[in-house]
Amino acid sequence: MKVTDCVFCRIIARAEPAQILYENEDAIGILDIHPVHLGHSLVIPKFHCAEFGQLPPDTFRGFMTALSEVSRALVKGLDLEGFNIFSNNGAVAGQSVFHFHFHITPRYENDDIKFVLKLKQYSDGELASTADRIRASINSEQ
């Protein structure tokens, strides 16, 4: 993907307008133009990557600092009692802009936002076998 094809890369390059809340060498925090609630913000790495697994490890500290700073500013500036932080990775997870980012959404008492989960249960031996598959994948990358 060319940088000019990515709206977040254009925002980072100042070629697209945005309400910038915070910035450091690794990340930028902006207001979402289609908010769940007013103040809904995005924290975006300056390195273009489609999903979390592609984020360079040397940018984690700066990225997490930006996430923390914007979260704290939302709580203080909007007098929030709570917020959600989430990221959609892949189309099946609801990702619509394929430049990895975190959402920070203000939450309010009785705001009628629900995360409806249908929790699963592992069958006999499935918990251990699933963990084995994941560990094998981690060990093969080291």
trRosetta pair geometry for C-beta under 8 A, 3 or more apart (Angstrom, degrees):
i j d omega theta_ij theta_ji phi_ij phi_ji
1 5 5.2 -121 -172 72 90 129
1 6 6.0 81 143 -50 127 107
1 48 7.2 -135 82 161 112 139
1 50 7.9 119 7 -72 139 101
1 98 7.4 168 -54 95 164 117
2 5 4.7 97 63 -5 80 104
2 6 7.7 -163 95 -6 48 87
3 6 6.0 -66 -157 35 39 108
3 9 4.2 -139 -163 152 79 147
3 10 7.5 141 151 -60 79 62
3 13 7.0 88 155 -34 125 142
3 48 6.4 -140 -105 -44 79 151
4 9 7.4 -91 -60 97 20 122
4 10 6.7 68 -137 -77 46 102
4 15 7.8 -54 -120 103 76 161
5 9 8.0 37 61 45 51 131
6 9 3.8 68 83 11 113 111
6 10 6.6 176 91 -12 59 82
6 48 6.0 140 40 -127 173 125
6 97 7.7 97 -157 -175 79 93
6 98 7.6 -101 -116 75 101 73
6 99 5.1 94 -167 -54 125 129
7 10 5.6 -55 -149 37 34 113
7 11 6.5 38 151 -22 66 102
7 16 6.0 172 -162 -175 71 179
7 97 6.2 -77 49 -135 112 125
7 99 7.7 -146 58 14 67 133
8 11 5.5 -47 -148 33 37 113
8 12 6.4 39 152 -19 65 103
8 44 5.0 -152 -162 -160 127 151
8 48 7.7 147 88 -109 106 83
8 97 6.2 109 -28 159 112 132
8 99 4.0 -142 45 79 137 151
8 101 6.7 -157 -107 -55 153 131
9 12 5.6 -50 -147 36 34 114
9 13 6.2 25 154 -11 65 110
9 48 5.4 -2 -79 -82 119 119
9 99 6.5 -165 -34 -100 83 152
10 13 5.7 -60 -143 46 31 107
10 15 4.3 -87 -162 76 82 104
10 16 3.8 70 121 -14 109 117
11 14 7.5 30 -180 -79 32 28
11 15 7.7 -88 -59 53 20 65
11 16 4.7 -59 -72 73 61 107
11 17 7.8 -27 -118 93 81 14
11 18 4.5 40 -145 -20 117 142
11 28 7.1 -171 121 101 107 150
11 30 6.5 -43 170 -52 146 162
11 44 7.5 70 78 63 128 159
12 28 5.8 -172 -103 0 82 147
12 44 7.1 -126 -63 109 109 124
12 46 5.4 141 -148 -131 141 76
13 16 7.8 67 62 11 84 81
18 30 4.5 -31 167 -142 125 139
18 31 7.4 172 -178 46 80 72
19 30 5.9 123 73 -162 59 78
19 31 4.2 4 69 21 121 115
20 23 6.0 -5 -180 -41 123 114
20 28 6.3 -59 -135 -171 102 107
20 29 7.2 101 -165 77 60 57
20 30 5.6 -43 -101 -96 48 83
21 29 4.3 -64 68 108 104 103
21 30 6.2 173 4 -101 91 24
21 31 6.6 111 -42 -42 114 73
21 41 6.1 -31 9 -135 156 133
21 70 5.6 83 107 -120 133 101
21 73 6.7 166 172 93 118 150
22 27 8.0 14 109 108 97 93
22 28 7.2 165 89 -160 59 43
22 29 3.9 27 47 35 95 121
22 43 7.9 -16 69 -112 114 95
22 66 5.6 162 113 -147 121 82
22 69 5.1 150 -143 107 160 125
22 70 5.2 -133 19 -69 137 89
22 73 7.1 173 -50 4 124 152
23 27 7.3 -157 -140 100 49 51
23 28 4.8 0 -107 -113 88 77
23 29 7.1 -140 -63 23 52 71
23 66 7.5 15 -121 -117 22 120
24 27 6.0 22 51 49 89 74
24 62 5.0 -149 104 -162 126 102
24 65 6.2 10 9 91 162 123
24 66 5.7 -139 20 -68 109 101
25 46 7.3 -92 156 19 41 150
25 62 5.8 -82 66 -137 78 156
26 45 6.3 -41 164 -142 78 79
26 46 5.9 -150 -172 18 26 106
26 47 7.5 -26 -154 -8 71 98
26 59 4.3 159 -148 -156 121 88
26 61 7.5 121 9 74 164 64
26 62 2.8 116 24 97 135 133
26 63 5.2 -94 130 -50 121 68
26 65 7.8 94 54 43 121 106
26 66 7.0 -144 83 -17 90 126
27 43 5.7 20 172 179 130 91
27 44 6.3 156 -157 79 79 40
27 45 5.3 -52 -96 -105 84 44
27 46 6.2 -133 -83 -21 27 82
27 59 7.5 124 -46 173 89 105
27 62 5.8 168 2 131 95 89
27 63 4.6 118 -51 -114 134 59
27 65 7.6 163 39 66 125 79
27 66 3.7 -126 89 11 129 161
27 67 7.5 -34 136 -35 166 72
28 43 7.4 174 86 -151 38 53
28 44 5.3 -20 61 61 85 94
28 46 6.4 93 -16 -73 96 85
28 66 7.1 -40 -31 -153 6 149
29 41 5.8 18 -178 171 97 125
29 42 7.0 171 -150 87 54 47
29 43 4.8 -20 -98 -99 83 77
29 44 7.6 163 -88 16 33 72
29 66 5.4 -177 -43 177 104 101
29 67 7.8 161 -87 -87 116 35
29 69 7.1 -146 -13 86 152 99
29 70 3.9 -170 -143 -78 156 137
30 41 6.6 165 87 -156 33 79
30 42 5.4 -13 61 58 83 94
30 44 7.0 -4 13 5 106 117
31 35 7.2 -42 178 -66 89 120
31 39 7.3 -86 -125 -139 100 23
31 40 7.2 85 -162 78 69 58
31 41 5.7 -58 -104 -103 44 72
31 42 7.7 57 150 15 7 82
32 35 4.9 129 81 -83 104 70
32 36 7.8 31 78 0 147 71
32 40 4.4 -48 39 112 124 100
32 41 6.3 -161 -16 -109 86 15
32 42 5.3 106 -73 -30 87 101
32 103 6.9 20 -60 -131 143 94
35 38 5.9 107 99 -93 157 29
35 39 7.0 105 -151 47 149 37
35 40 3.4 159 -141 32 93 121
35 105 7.7 150 -166 -125 82 86
36 40 4.9 124 32 -86 77 143
36 103 7.9 75 -4 172 123 133
36 105 4.6 6 54 -141 136 128
36 106 7.9 -176 85 48 97 67
36 113 6.7 51 176 -103 124 143
37 40 5.6 129 56 -47 58 97
37 105 6.2 106 27 -173 98 84
37 106 4.5 -102 88 66 133 99
37 107 7.5 173 4 -81 153 29
37 108 6.9 149 -123 -7 155 109
37 111 6.9 -37 -76 -157 131 142
38 78 7.8 172 104 -126 88 135
38 106 7.3 -22 75 36 52 140
39 74 5.5 119 170 -141 118 102
39 77 7.7 170 -128 94 124 108
39 78 4.9 0 -99 -69 160 156
39 80 7.8 -164 119 -61 158 125
39 106 4.7 46 82 -23 124 132
40 103 6.7 -13 -174 -168 96 98
40 104 7.1 169 -156 85 48 56
40 105 4.9 3 -118 -113 93 72
40 106 6.6 -107 -68 12 60 82
41 70 5.4 -150 122 170 152 128
41 74 6.3 -135 3 -71 132 129
41 103 7.5 144 81 -160 45 50
41 104 4.6 -9 62 56 94 105
42 101 5.0 8 -173 167 106 135
42 102 7.0 151 -156 78 56 48
42 103 6.0 -29 -99 -101 70 56
42 104 7.6 -168 -78 17 22 79
43 63 7.1 119 146 -170 115 75
43 66 5.1 149 -153 120 119 108
43 67 4.7 -168 69 -87 173 71
43 70 5.6 -167 -73 27 111 150
43 101 6.3 162 77 -163 45 81
43 102 4.8 -6 53 56 99 100
43 104 6.8 56 -15 -19 103 111
44 99 6.5 32 -153 124 113 112
44 100 7.7 143 -143 94 65 57
44 101 4.4 -26 -95 -105 75 110
45 48 8.0 -176 95 -73 96 19
45 49 6.6 3 72 28 137 104
45 55 5.7 170 -44 -126 165 106
45 59 5.8 71 -145 143 121 142
45 63 5.3 -24 -91 -102 93 122
45 99 8.0 -145 56 166 81 90
45 100 6.2 15 20 81 114 104
45 101 7.5 -147 7 -89 69 62
46 59 7.7 -147 44 -144 84 136
47 55 6.9 125 75 -139 121 63
47 56 5.9 -9 89 10 175 110
47 59 5.8 -126 6 -53 130 166
48 99 5.8 -66 -140 -126 75 104
49 52 8.0 107 115 -93 123 9
49 54 3.5 -176 -166 104 120 112
49 55 5.4 -164 59 -73 156 53
49 56 7.7 -178 -48 -18 143 70
49 99 7.2 94 60 -151 39 58
49 100 5.1 -11 89 5 89 120
50 54 6.0 63 41 22 70 150
50 98 4.7 -14 -138 174 90 93
50 99 6.9 -62 -108 -93 38 31
50 100 6.4 73 119 -41 20 84
51 54 5.7 93 62 8 63 104
51 89 4.3 83 -145 -153 110 103
51 90 6.4 17 -94 -45 138 72
51 95 7.5 -74 -94 -82 92 167
51 98 7.9 -40 -49 -158 74 76
51 100 5.3 116 -140 -82 15 107
52 55 5.8 -37 -163 -3 45 116
52 87 6.3 97 -58 119 119 152
52 89 5.5 -63 4 -91 99 140
52 100 5.4 146 -66 -142 47 136
53 89 7.7 94 -3 -165 91 146
54 100 6.9 -178 58 -27 97 137
55 59 6.1 -115 176 72 91 117
55 60 6.9 104 129 -77 120 74
55 63 6.9 -9 -172 -35 139 169
55 100 6.0 -101 -61 81 105 160
56 59 4.9 80 73 3 90 107
57 60 5.7 -22 -161 -16 48 117
58 61 8.0 -39 -178 17 41 99
59 62 5.7 -64 -164 50 60 107
59 63 5.4 62 141 -28 86 111
60 63 5.6 -64 -143 41 27 111
60 64 5.9 19 164 -14 68 110
61 64 6.2 -59 -144 40 24 104
61 65 6.3 29 153 -23 61 107
62 65 5.5 -51 -146 33 31 116
62 66 6.5 34 154 -19 63 102
63 66 5.8 -55 -156 34 31 111
63 67 6.5 31 148 -19 65 105
64 67 5.3 -48 -145 36 38 116
64 68 6.2 40 154 -19 66 104
65 68 5.8 -57 -149 38 29 111
65 69 6.2 28 155 -19 66 109
66 69 5.8 -54 -141 37 29 110
66 70 6.2 23 162 -13 65 108
67 70 6.3 -59 -145 40 24 104
67 71 6.2 26 156 -20 61 112
67 85 7.0 67 -173 -141 116 139
67 102 5.7 24 -113 62 117 152
67 104 7.4 159 -155 -60 74 122
68 71 5.7 -58 -145 37 27 112
68 72 6.3 23 160 -15 65 108
69 72 6.0 -58 -147 38 26 107
69 73 6.2 25 156 -18 63 110
70 73 5.6 -56 -145 39 31 112
70 74 6.4 36 155 -23 65 103
70 104 6.0 169 118 16 111 158
71 74 5.9 -54 -152 31 29 111
71 75 6.6 27 153 -17 63 105
71 83 6.4 -171 -147 76 88 148
71 85 6.8 -31 -94 -72 127 122
71 104 5.5 -144 -91 -134 76 144
72 75 5.8 -54 -150 36 33 111
72 76 6.2 21 157 -8 68 111
73 76 6.0 -60 -141 46 30 104
73 77 5.3 17 166 -10 69 121
74 77 6.2 -58 -123 47 21 101
74 78 5.5 -18 -176 20 62 118
74 80 5.9 11 135 -2 85 142
74 83 6.1 69 106 -79 136 155
74 104 6.0 -174 -10 134 160 128
74 106 6.1 -146 172 -76 120 95
75 78 7.2 -66 -121 53 9 83
75 79 7.8 34 171 -128 46 10
75 80 4.6 -93 -121 55 54 104
75 83 6.8 -108 -72 -12 87 126
76 79 7.6 9 -175 -72 22 44
78 106 5.8 -65 110 -108 153 144
80 83 5.7 31 153 -49 152 99
80 106 5.1 -128 -106 -140 130 96
80 107 7.0 85 -165 48 111 60
80 108 7.8 -99 -135 -76 78 70
81 107 7.3 -85 75 89 78 85
81 108 7.3 96 37 -119 104 46
81 109 7.1 22 51 -38 146 89
82 106 7.9 112 90 -168 53 51
82 107 4.2 -40 95 68 97 118
82 108 8.0 -173 53 -65 90 24
83 104 5.7 16 163 -178 133 83
83 105 6.1 163 -163 80 80 44
83 106 5.4 -46 -104 -107 95 36
83 107 5.5 -179 -96 4 31 91
84 103 7.5 10 103 105 91 98
84 104 7.4 171 84 -151 48 41
84 105 4.8 -5 54 54 94 100
84 107 6.1 88 -19 -48 85 120
85 102 5.7 2 -171 179 93 120
85 103 7.0 166 -150 83 44 56
85 104 5.5 -10 -99 -101 78 72
86 102 7.0 152 78 -156 23 74
86 103 5.4 -15 63 55 75 102
86 105 7.6 -14 22 5 101 111
87 100 7.0 20 -165 -165 132 81
87 101 6.7 179 -125 93 99 41
87 102 4.9 -59 -69 -101 102 62
87 103 6.9 166 -83 9 48 78
88 93 4.5 171 -162 120 76 97
88 94 4.2 -95 -135 79 144 85
88 95 4.1 -178 118 -68 101 67
88 96 7.6 36 86 -3 144 67
89 93 5.3 24 56 53 49 156
89 95 6.0 42 -121 -52 11 135
89 100 7.1 12 -106 -116 92 92
90 93 4.8 83 65 12 84 105
90 95 5.6 123 57 15 18 126
91 94 7.7 87 -175 -42 33 8
91 95 5.9 -83 -79 58 34 87
95 98 6.3 84 142 -91 120 64
97 101 7.0 7 86 17 116 128
105 113 7.8 -154 136 176 138 171
107 111 6.1 -145 -160 21 61 148
107 113 6.9 -114 -123 53 89 132
108 111 4.2 108 62 -61 85 116
122 126 4.1 -162 -171 83 92 106
122 127 4.1 112 112 -57 168 82
122 130 6.9 -115 -119 5 127 135
123 126 4.5 78 54 -12 71 131
125 128 5.9 -61 -160 45 51 108
125 129 5.8 44 149 -19 81 112
126 129 5.7 -57 -137 43 33 108
126 130 5.9 36 161 -23 67 107
127 130 6.1 -59 -150 35 23 109
127 131 6.5 21 153 -15 60 109
128 131 5.7 -57 -148 38 31 112
128 132 6.3 37 152 -24 66 104
129 132 5.4 -47 -147 32 34 117
129 133 6.6 38 153 -21 63 100
130 133 5.8 -51 -153 32 33 111
130 134 6.6 28 152 -15 64 106
131 134 5.8 -58 -149 39 33 109
131 135 6.1 32 155 -18 68 108
132 135 5.8 -56 -143 40 28 110
132 136 6.2 32 156 -23 64 107
133 136 5.8 -54 -148 34 28 113
133 137 6.6 28 153 -18 61 105
134 137 5.7 -55 -154 34 33 112
134 138 6.5 32 150 -17 66 104
135 138 5.5 -53 -148 37 35 112
135 139 6.1 31 156 -16 69 108
136 139 5.8 -55 -142 41 29 109
136 140 6.2 31 156 -24 63 108
137 140 5.8 -53 -145 32 29 111
137 141 6.9 24 156 -17 60 107
138 141 6.2 -67 -159 34 31 108
138 142 7.0 28 151 -27 65 107
139 142 5.9 -55 -151 24 38 113
